[in-house]
């Protein structure tokens, strides 16, 4: 049984314990759960476990290679005896302490570990809140075990034991435990670790044993006179799982880019969190940390959205379980496609809870991802459902938005026409021998988009964008011409390239004039549409592409989703019939 399958089997236990803690909190009048925060924490755990599928070599694989080539101790069978198992667990916990400690004292390691600390609540769901980037560097700390001759199987088992132990200590409903607190990681000790109070910050790193904290001067007992305040000193204030994993990396990259000294460009990544080069701190100042100024991030969530998000979350939880259970035996393209579906769904639910997108747009994103994945995996029956359903949902989203805001969306008739033509094109391209009708349908879709982007705009408002798109279009047509495009298709394809190029250039020019988020979304969508068509043509007429359905449909649905959402959010152009 693989580690991923063990996690799947353990998940119902985790969820049952979370439910018990929630009920206990309600009965005690000390509920420590919030709907959105708990969903965010568990979603990040789901994403972390799903991403581990692609990087097994970064821990177990590299460990095995190091064990085979660097082990200084012959395998006598000691490590599989009871004393050997206990010593291996002690060894692992010691190395975990230093891994964990460096995760708080070096920027690049904190960039991964910060995910676990972002929650402003402290409960069992927080234990599941794990980073997706941890495997990139975390494996380095455990190589001494390989050198000491600890077999990979023993290493994998003690890793799992150490990880599972730490689940129960993430609770506020277990108080001080006397002498146990002195020697072991406990709820009281770990509450201190998650706190941002000055006296508590960067303390109590032990995974199972607190002994290491006593030995190396990092222990701090919980003081009932100073309640723990949870979270980070730079609050995330987001339910976006991608941003949760990227926020500190992005901040470090910006500081490294802006500082002028080459030594500081490196030191940014190695210095403790919060350290900034002097020139960057002056040019881009940040307010000093003030614990009294911290506010709980809690955007309002309508009841209907809560119910919808809960249903989506349950579906995604089932999806992650299925994905993890079969991941070790599935083909890599299938795993990539499945992960993309889960990532899209988790991001969409987070964006919904923040009020960034609506329920219809969540369904659009998820259905698009399923249409792509069903094509990659060869699940024909599902693909025949999800591909046309995606554009039907897009049409429904626009119709509902038009009904709710008739003034702002009066010209959305062009958007509806573009989506209807795209739906026809999708259906034609799913059927044998209807490539030309499909091409014609998408040509009409591009013409409708051109009419939409032309509203209240001059033709090609950005000459640079127009010339850039023209060069890309001509280059693409040349590749097709010399790559095997049939002579009878050269004229239709040339007309098509002209239409999509004009659409893309108009969208880019519109964004250069309006300079707002929605117009940029539309422009990026147009570029994705052009990319999708280029990939489709290359795959069909020049050379088959690996995982062609993933790239072609992925960029196509990204294009349609971005353009729909961008247009619906745009205050300009002021649509007219």
N, C-alpha and C positions, 0 to 999 in steps of 0.2 A: 504493500500500500504506500502510495506516494505521500509526501508532506502535505500537498494540496488536498488530497482526499481526506487526510486526518483533520485538516482545518474544516472541511465541509462537515464531517461527522461531529466536530466539536461545536459548530455554529449553533445548533439548536440548544445546546447547554448554555452557551454564552447568552443567547436571547432569553432563555428561561430565567437565568440569574438576573438579567437586566429587568425583566418583568417583575420578579420578586422584589428587587430593590425599589422599583417604582411604587409598588403597592405598599411596602414598608414605609417609604417616605410619605405617602399620602396618609397612612394611619397615624404616623407620628406628627403630622402637620409640618413636615420638613422635606417637601418634595424637592429633589435636586435635579430634576429633568425638565428640559424644554424641548418641545417637539422639533423645532428646526435645528437646534444645536445637536441633539441626539442623532437625527437623520444625517447631518453633516459628518459627524464623527464616524458613524458606522459606514457611511458611503466611502470615506477616505480609507477605512480599513478594507472594504471590498475592492477598491481600486488598487490598493497596495498588494493584496494577495493575487489579484489578476495580473498585475505587472510582473510579479516574481516569476511567472511562467516563462518569461522571455529571457531571464537572466540567471538561470540556475548555475551557470558556470562561474558567475562572479562570487559565489560563496562555496558551495559544495564542490563544484568542478575544479576551481582553482585550489581549494583545500586538498582535494584528492590528488591533484598533480603535485602539489608541494609535499604531501605525505609520501608519495611514491619516489620522489627524487631527493628530498631534503631530510627525511626522517633519520635521526641519529641513534634511535633506540630500536633494536629489533623487536618484532611482534612476537611476544612469548605467550600471549593469551591473557596477560595480566589485566588489560583494560576491559575485558568482558567478565571479570570477577566482580563481586560486590564491592571490595575496596577500590578496584579500578574504576568502576562506574562512579563511586562517590568522589574519588580524586579527580576524575575528568570533569564532573559537575563543579567541583570547587575551582578547578583550573579555569573552566569556562567563565564562571561567575567573576573571578578575579580579572580576567581580560575584558569581560563585559563592563566592569566598573570603569576601567580606563577608556574604553570605547565611549561609554556614556559621558564620562567626565570631559573628554576631548570634544564631545558633541555639544558641550556648553561653553567651551573655552577657545574654540577655533571656528572662524566664520564659515568655512566651507562645510564643516561637519554640522554646525548649527543649522545651516540652510536646509539640510535633510531632516534633522531631529526636531526642528521647530514645529513641524506639523503636529506632533504628539502633544505639544503644549498650547496650541492655539485656542482650544476650547476654554471659554470663561466659566464653564460648569465643571464639576468634578464628580464623576459617577462611573459606573462600569462601562458605559458606552465610550468614555474617554480612553479606556484601555485599548479599545479596538481602533482608535484613531492613530494610524501609522503612515509614515511617508512611503512614497513610491520610489524615491531616489536613493534610499538607504543602501541597497545592495551595491551601488556604484563604488563606494569606498569602504563600507563596513567590513568587508572580508579581510582587509589588511590586518586587523587587530588579532585575528585568531590563528595566524600562521604559526606562532610559537607552539600551539598544540600539535600541529602537523610535524614540526621539527622534533617535538618530544615523542612522536610515534603514536599519538592517539588515533585509532582507526577512523576513517570517515563515517562509518555507521555510528560509532559511539559519539562522535562529534555531533552528528545530526540529531541524535536522540537527546543529548544533554542540552542542545540548543533549544529544542522544542520544550523540554521541561522548564528551562529557565524562563522561556517566553510565557508559557501557560501559568507559571506561578505568579507572574506579575499582574495577571488579570484581576485577582480578588482584592488587591491592595488599592484599587482605584474606587474608593467609596468613602463617603462622609458618615455612614451609618455604623461604622465600627470605631469605637473610641480607643483610648490608650490601652495597651495590652501588657503593661508592666515590664517584666524582664524580657519578654519576647521582643519588645520594641528595641531593647538594648542590643540585640544580636542579629535580628532579622529585619529585612525590609517589611514594613507593615503599613496598614492604611494611614496611621498617624505620621510615620516617617515620610511616606510618599506624598502625603498632602503638602508637607513642607517643600518637597522637591518641586511641586507644580505651582507653588506660590510665587508671586512677584514682589512680595514684601521685602524690604531691604535686608532684613536679618535672615530671611529664608532663601533668597535667590541663590542659585548654584550650590545647593547643598543636597546631601543624602542621595548619592548616585547608585547605591547598591541595588543589584537586581534581586538576589535572594538574601544575601548577607549584608547587614549594616556594618559588620566587622571592618570592611575595607574603609568605610567612612571614618571610623574611629582611628584606624591606623594611619590614614593619610590626611587627617585634619579637615574633613568635609562634613562632619556630622553636626546637625542642629536639631534639637528636640522641638516638638510642637508646643507652643505656649498658648494655653487657652485664653490668655489675656490679649493676644494678638491674633485674631482670626485670619486664616489664609485668604488671600485674594488671588484668584486663578486667572490664567491666560498668559499673555506675553506683554512685555513692556511697549511693544509696538503692535497694538491689536490688529488682527487680520480684518475684522469687520466685513466678512464675506462668507457666503456659503458655496463659493465656486471651488470645486476640488482641484482644478488645474492651477488656479491662482494660489491656493493654499500650499501646493507643492513648489510653486515657482517664486513666490513673493520675495524671499530672502536672496535667492540666487540673482533675481533681477536687481535688487537693491545693491548687492555686492558688485554686480557687473557694471551698474551705472557709476558707482563710486570709483571702481577701478578704471573706467573709461575717462572720467572727468579729472582725476588727479594727474598732475603733470610729472611727478617723480616716478621713474620706472620702478624703484624699490617699493614705493607705496602701492603701485599697481598689483604687486605680488602680496604685500603685507595685508592688504584688505582681506584677502582670503584666509590668512593664517592667524590674524589677530582675533581677540575675543569679540563676541557680538557687541555691536554698538560702537566699536572703534571706527573712526573715520580719519582720513588724511586731513591735515590742518587746512589745506587749500580748499578741499571739498566742503569741510564743515563751515568755512566762511562763506563760500559761494552758494551753498545749498543748506542753510541752517535748519535744524530740527529742534523743536522745543524739548527742554529737559523733562525727564520722566517725573510725573506727579501722580502718585497713587490715588489721591483724592479726586483727580480729574477723570479717572477711568469710568466709562459708562458701558453697560451691557449692550451688546449689539443685538437688537431685537426688532427688525422691521416688521410692521403689521402684516398679518397673513389672514385673508378672508377664510371663513369656514369651508367654503367649497374648494378652495385651493388646498387647504389642509387635507381634506378627504382625498382629493385627486392625487396629491403628492404622496400620501400614504399608500394608495393603491399602486402607484408607479414604483414606489420603493419596494413593495412586496414583490412585484414582478421582477425588478432588477435583482433582488436578493436571490430569487429562484434562478434567474439567469446566471448569476455569478456562481452559484452552486453547480449548475450543469456545466458551465465553462471549466471550472476547476476540476471537476470529477473526470472529465475526458481529455484535459489539456495535454497530459503526458503522452497520450497515444494519437492525438489528432495531428494532421498535417499542419505545418507552419502557416500556410495561407489561411487555413480555417481558423487557427488561433488568432491571427492578426485581425481577421474580419470580426470574429466574436468579441475580441477586446474593443474594437472600434465601436461596436454596438453598445457595449457596457459603458464605455467612456462617454459616448454621446448622450446616453440616457442619464448617467449620473450628473453630467454637466447641466443638462436641461432641467433636471429636478432642482438642482442648486440655484440655477438662474430663475426658476419659477418662484422659489421661496424668497428670493430677493426682489421680486417684482420686475425683473428685467425682461421676461418674456411671459406670454400667456399660456393657458392650457392647450389651446389649439396649436401653438408653435411647438410645444413639447411633443405633441403627437406627430407633427410634421417632421421634426428632427429624428424622432425614434423610428418612424415609418421609413424615412429615407435611409437610415442606417440599416434597417432590416432588409430593405430592397437591395442594397449593395451587398450585404452579407449573404443573402440567399443566392445571389448570382455567383459569388465567389465559391460558396460551398456546393453549388450545383443542386440546390434544393428548389427544383423547378416549380413545383406547386406553390410554394410560398412566394417565389419571385413573381409569379403570375398574379398574385394577390397584391403584394406590397408595392410593386412598381407603379401600377395605375392608381392605387390607393393613395400614394404619396401626393400626387398632383391633385387628386380629388380633395384631400385635406387642405392643400395649399389654396385651392379655389374656395373652400369653405371658410378658411381663415380670413381671406380677403373679403368675401361677401359679408361675413359677420362684422368685420371692421368697417366696411362701407355703410352697413346699416346703423352701426353705433355712432359713426361720425361722417355723416353724409357730406358736410361742407368741405372737410379736409380731404376727402377721398373722392371728390366728384369725377376726377379723371381716371380713377382706378379701373375704368372700363378697359383701358389699354393693358393694364396689368392682368385683368381677367382674360383678355384675349390672348395675351402671351402665354398664360398658364394653360388655357384650353388648347392652344396649338401645341404646346409642349406635351400635354397629355396625349393628344393624337399622335405626336411623333414617337412617344414612348411605346404606345400600342403597336404602331407600324413596325418599329425596330425590333419588337419581340417576335414578330411573325416573319417567316421565311419569304423571301422574294419581294419584300416591301421596303427596301432600303431607299429607293427614290421617293416614294410617298412620305417616308419618314423624314428625309432630307427637306422636302418641300414644306412639311409641317413645321419643322424647326426654323426654316427660313422665314415663315410667317411669324413665328414667335419672336424672332430677332427684330423683324420689322415693327412689331407691336411694341417691343421694348424701346426701339429707337424713337418711336412716336412719343412714348412716355417720357423718356429722358430729354426729349426736345422741348417739352413744355417749359415756357418762360426762360428758355436758354437759347443763345445763338448756336449756329452749327459749329461744332468742333471748337469750343471755347479755349482749349489748350492745344496750341500747335505742336508743342513738344510731345504731348501724349499721342496726338494724331500721327506724327511721323514715326514715333516708336512702335505704335500698333501696326502701321503700314509696313514697316520693315519686318516685324514679326510675321505678319500675314503673308507677305511675299516670300519670306524664307520658308514658311510652312508649305506654301503651294509649290515651291521649287522642290522641296523634299518629296512631296507626293508625286509631282510630275516625273521626276527621275527615279522614284522608288517603285513605280509600277501602277500608277493610277490609269485605269482604262481610258482610252481616248474619248469614248462616248460620255464619260463622266467629267471630263475636264471643264467643260463650260458650266454645268450645274454646280460643281464644287467651287469654281471660281466665283460664281454669283454668291454662293453660300459664304465663302471666305470674306468677300466684300461686305456682306451684311453683318456678319458677326464682328468683323473688324470695325465697322462704322458704329455698331452698338457699343463696343468696348471703348472706343475713342471718345464717344459722346458721354459715356458714364464717367470716364476718367476726367474729362474736361469739366463736367458738372461738379465733380468733387473738388476740383481745383478752384472753382468759383465759390461754391457754398462753404467749403472747409468745415464741415460738421460731421459728427459720427455717422448719421444715417447715410449721407451721400458717399462717405468712404466705404461703408458696408456694401452699398450698391456697386461701387467701382470694383471692389475686391471680388464681388460676386461675378461681375462681367468678365474679369480676368480669368476667374476659375472656369467660366463657361467656355471661353476661348481655349483654355488649356484642355478641358475635357474633350472638346471637338477635335483638337489636334491629336490627342492620344487615341481617340477612337479611329481617326483616319489612318494614323500610323499603324495601329494594330490590324486594321482591315486591309490596307493596301500596300504597306511597306514590309513590316516584319511583326510577327506576334510578340506582344509584350508579356513579361511574366506578371501574373496576377492582374491582368488587364482589366477585369471587371472591378477590382478594388480601386484602381487609379481612375478609370474612366467614370464610373458611377459615383465614386467618392467626390471627385471634383465637380461633377454635374450637380449632385444634390447639395453640395456646399454652395454652388452658384445660385441655384434656385432659392434655397433657404435664405441666403444673405440678401438677395435682391428683394424677396418678398418682405422680410423683416425690415430692411432698410427703407423701402418705399413706404411701408405702413408707419414708420417712425418719423418720416421726413416732413418737416413743416414747409418745405419748398422742394420742388416747384409747387405752386398753387394750382392744383389740377383744375382743368376746365374741360367741358365736353367738346 
